[in-house]
Amino acid sequence: MRVQVARFAGVCYGVERALEMAQEAASSGATVHTLGPLIHNPQAVAELKDAGVAVAGCLDEVDAGTLVIRSHGVDPAIITAAAEKGLAVVDATCPHVSKAHEAARMLAQGGYAVLIVGEADHPEVEGIMAHAGGEAVVVQSASELPTKLPSRKVGIVVQTTQSASRLREVVDAVLPQVRELRVFNTVCSATAKRQMSAEELAQEVDVVVIVGGHNSGNTTRLAEICTAVNPRTHHVETADELDPAWFEGAETVGVTAGASTPDKQMRGVIAAIEALG
């Protein structure tokens, strides 16, 4: 079997930056916590734990030391509260996510009813919601739009790991219902490139393997995109999940990985596929 890797795959700048910031904080010898998992990749989070970076479920669990704000961002009130507790705060929020925060804040302050395209229970969306003043409608698709929008003046911002096609779908559905519409396309360029190249790859190979956390939204979306093109698509976190039966009769296998997947994790899966012959 020949393994073909997507043109754009694996860890992005924002994730790499967050990992480096957490590792640097740990190397100082201070007690270090992240508020929730730093990134949605269990293997990377486990390695951070071994390096001295613990995961806290909430701010109440951190009494001293350094708090690293994860790449998904948080409610700004949490950063203020952490500083008031005397914690050293390292803000590893992805710069692209910060742009979504700023867009939501601007829309809310401009009198727009804010609509967020994304997953309501995702930490990134919760952070965007907070920057919108806690008042926003969250939908993942046009089918989830309320029968009546809260205003005829609407502003749209999108979770950075959503697809541009999903944003367009919502914009098209909202436009006939409003008098004024302002849209911030905050889909991350790294996400867009990975989605585009994943779709291209799925069209060219017999089997597709997506590498990344099962809890990773951006990785799951790659799997959705590839499955729509190539039903022989499989999402794994590590090489241990590979099933030789998936590759029966296959001459080419395409591999790609989510933006929260470290390169060595993807390389491990590639090596295991190549070993299957």
Residue, then its C-alpha position, 0 to 999 in steps of 0.5 A: m500500500r502507498v500512503q499519501v499525506a494531505r498537503f495540509a495536516g496536523v498541528c497548527y500554529g495556535v496549538e503549537r504555541a499553546l503547548e510551548m507556553a505550557q511547557e515553558a511554564a512547567s520548566s520554571g519549576a512552578t506549580v502549573h495548571t490548565l483550566g480544562p485540557l489545554i488542547h483536545n488531544p488526550q495523548a498530548v495532555a497526558e504528556l503535559k501531565d508527565a511534565g508537571v502540567a495538571v488539568a483543573g476542572c475549575l478555578d476553585e481547584v487552583d490555589a497557587g502557582t501558574l494558570v495556563i489559559r487553554s487555546h480555546g480561550v475563556d470568559p475574561a472574568i475568569i482571567t480577572a478572578a485568577a489574577e485576584k487569587g494571586l495566580a500567575v496567568v499565562d494566556a495561551t488563547c489561540p490568536h485566531v480565537s482571540k479575533a473571534h472574541e473581539a468580533a463578538r464584543m464589537l458586534a454586541q457593543g454595536g447593538y447587533a443581536v449576536l449569532i454564533v455558528g458553532e457547538a453550544d457546549h464547546p469551550e471556544v463557543e462559551g468564550i465567544m459567548a462571554h465576549a458577546g456579553g453572555e447574550a447570543v444565539v448559537v447554532q450549528s446549522a441553518s436547521e437550528l435557527p429559531t423561527k424568529l430571530p431576536s432582532r432585525k439587526v444581526g451580527i454573525v461570528v463563527q467558531t474557528t474550527q467550523s467549515a466555511s460552507r456551514l457559515r455560508e449556509v447559515v448566512d443564506a438562511v438569515l439574510p432574508q429575515v434581517r434588515e442589517l447583517r454583519v458577518f465576521n468570517t472567523v474560520c481559521s485559515a489553518t482549519a480551512k486549508r486542512q479541510m480543503s486538502a482533506e477533501e481533495l485527498a479523500q477523492e484520490v485514495d482508497v482509504v482515509v485515516i484521520v488522526g486526532g482526538h475523538n474529542s477534537g471538533n476540528t478533527t471530527r469535522l475532517a472525518e465528516i468531510c472525508t466520509a462524505v466523499n469516501p465512505r472508507t474513512h476512519h478516525v483514530e487517535t493512535a496506531d493501536e486503533l487501526d484495524p487491518a480489515w480496513f485496508e483489504g484490497a486498498e492500494t492507496v491510503g490517505v492520512t491527514a490529522g487535525a490541527s490539535t494533533p502533534d506531528k509525532q502522533m501522525r507519524g506513528v500512525i503512518a508508520a503502522i499503516e506502512a508496516l501492514g504492507 
